[in-house]
Amino acid sequence: MAGSPCERFRRVDVTGLVALRRHLQPEAERRRVRLTYLPFIIKAAIQTLKEFPYFNASLDLAQQTFYRLQPDRPF
């Protein structure tokens, strides 16, 4: 199923995220772990997909059907 990607870009206030990372940084350094923003982004994506499962769905206009990843059927 081919489709066109739908990309949207928005400005987001990440002041709280920056402060949280800065707060956790000393503990990460103590554990010799490089703390990046990626774990925070992944956690947000997981929570979003749990709450809005059609967020990452595909739409077949010809069939008027949504396709989304099913936990019991990975692909």
DOTOR-343418 format. One record per residue: residue in three letters; chain; x, y, z of N, C-alpha, C in turn. Coordinates in steps of 0.05 Angstrom, whole numbers. Example, Ala and Ser with C-alpha at 12.3 -4.5 7.8 and 13.67 -1.06 7.14 Angstrom:
REM DOTOR-343418
PT   seke   pake      n.x      n.y      n.z     ca.x     ca.y     ca.z      c.x      c.y      c.z
PT    ALA      A      264     -114      156      246      -90      156      264      -66      156
PT    SER      A      257      -45      142      273      -21      143      258        1      157
***
This chain:
REM DOTOR-343418
PT   seke   pake      n.x      n.y      n.z     ca.x     ca.y     ca.z      c.x      c.y      c.z
PT    MET      A       17      -23        0        0        0        0       18       25        0
PT    ALA      A       17       40      -21       34       64      -23       18       88      -15
PT    GLY      A       31      107       -5       18      131        3       37      154        5
PT    SER      A       26      178        9       43      201       12       47      207       42
PT    PRO      A       71      212       50       76      218       78       63      245       85
PT    CYS      A       53      246      109       40      270      119       59      281      141
PT    GLU      A       72      302      136       91      313      155       81      340      165
PT    ARG      A       83      344      190       75      370      202       97      378      222
PT    PHE      A      103      404      222      123      414      240      110      436      257
PT    ARG      A      115      436      282      104      457      300      126      464      320
PT    ARG      A      124      489      328      142      498      350      130      488      376
PT    VAL      A      147      477      393      138      466      418      155      478      441
PT    ASP      A      142      484      463      156      494      486      167      470      502
PT    VAL      A      193      466      501      206      443      514      221      452      539
PT    THR      A      214      475      550      228      486      573      228      465      596
PT    GLY      A      205      453      601      203      433      622      220      409      617
PT    LEU      A      221      400      592      237      377      585      267      383      588
PT    VAL      A      275      407      580      303      415      584      310      415      613
PT    ALA      A      292      426      630      297      428      659      298      400      671
PT    LEU      A      281      382      662      281      354      673      307      340      666
PT    ARG      A      315      343      641      340      330      632      364      341      648
PT    ARG      A      364      367      651      386      380      667      386      370      696
PT    HIS      A      362      366      707      359      356      734      370      327      737
PT    LEU      A      364      311      716      372      283      717      401      278      708
PT    GLN      A      413      298      696      440      295      684      461      286      704
PT    PRO      A      462      298      729      483      289      748      481      259      754
PT    GLU      A      457      249      758      453      220      763      462      204      739
PT    ALA      A      456      213      715      464      198      691      495      198      689
PT    GLU      A      508      220      695      537      221      695      549      203      716
PT    ARG      A      536      202      739      546      184      761      545      155      751
PT    ARG      A      525      148      736      522      121      726      537      117      699
PT    ARG      A      550      137      690      565      137      665      547      131      641
PT    VAL      A      524      144      641      504      141      620      501      168      606
PT    ARG      A      500      168      580      495      192      565      465      196      562
PT    LEU      A      455      216      576      426      222      575      419      241      553
PT    THR      A      406      231      533      397      247      510      367      252      512
PT    TYR      A      357      266      492      328      271      492      312      247      481
PT    LEU      A      326      229      468      312      206      455      294      190      474
PT    PRO      A      303      183      498      285      167      516      259      182      522
PT    PHE      A      261      208      525      237      224      531      218      224      507
PT    ILE      A      230      226      483      213      226      458      200      199      454
PT    ILE      A      215      178      459      204      151      456      181      146      476
PT    LYS      A      185      155      501      164      152      521      139      167      513
PT    ALA      A      142      191      503      119      207      494      105      194      470
PT    ALA      A      120      182      452      109      169      429       93      144      438
PT    ILE      A      104      129      456       90      105      466       64      113      480
PT    GLN      A       64      133      497       40      142      510       19      152      490
PT    THR      A       28      167      470       10      177      449       -3      154      434
PT    LEU      A       13      134      426        2      112      411      -17       95      427
PT    LYS      A      -13       93      454      -31       78      471      -58       93      473
PT    GLU      A      -56      119      475      -81      135      479      -95      140      452
PT    PHE      A      -80      143      430      -91      148      404      -80      127      384
PT    PRO      A      -91      103      384      -79       82      367      -81       87      337
PT    TYR      A      -99      104      328     -100      110      300      -80      132      291
PT    PHE      A      -65      142      310      -45      163      304      -26      154      283
PT    ASN      A      -18      129      284        1      118      265      -12       98      245
PT    ALA      A      -36      105      236      -51       88      219      -48       96      189
PT    SER      A      -55       78      172      -56       84      143      -85       84      134
PT    LEU      A      -91      101      115     -118      103      105     -119       94       76
PT    ASP      A     -136       75       70     -140       66       42     -166       79       33
PT    LEU      A     -163      101       17     -187      116        8     -205       99      -10
PT    ALA      A     -193       82      -26     -210       66      -44     -228       47      -29
PT    GLN      A     -217       36       -8     -233       17        9     -246       31       33
PT    GLN      A     -239       56       37     -248       71       60     -243       55       86
PT    THR      A     -218       47       89     -210       30      112     -185       41      125
PT    PHE      A     -184       40      151     -160       47      166     -145       21      172
PT    TYR      A     -119       22      168     -102        0      176      -83       10      198
PT    ARG      A      -82       -6      219      -63        2      240      -50      -24      251
PT    LEU      A      -27      -20      264      -12      -42      275      -28      -54      298
PT    GLN      A      -32      -80      296      -46      -95      317      -25     -108      335
PT    PRO      A      -28     -107      362       -8     -120      379       -4     -149      374
PT    ASP      A      -25     -164      366      -23     -192      361      -15     -199      332
PT    ARG      A      -15     -178      315       -7     -182      287       13     -159      280
PT    PRO      A       38     -163      285       58     -141      282       59     -129      254
PT    PHE      A       56     -145      233       58     -133      206       39     -146      187
***
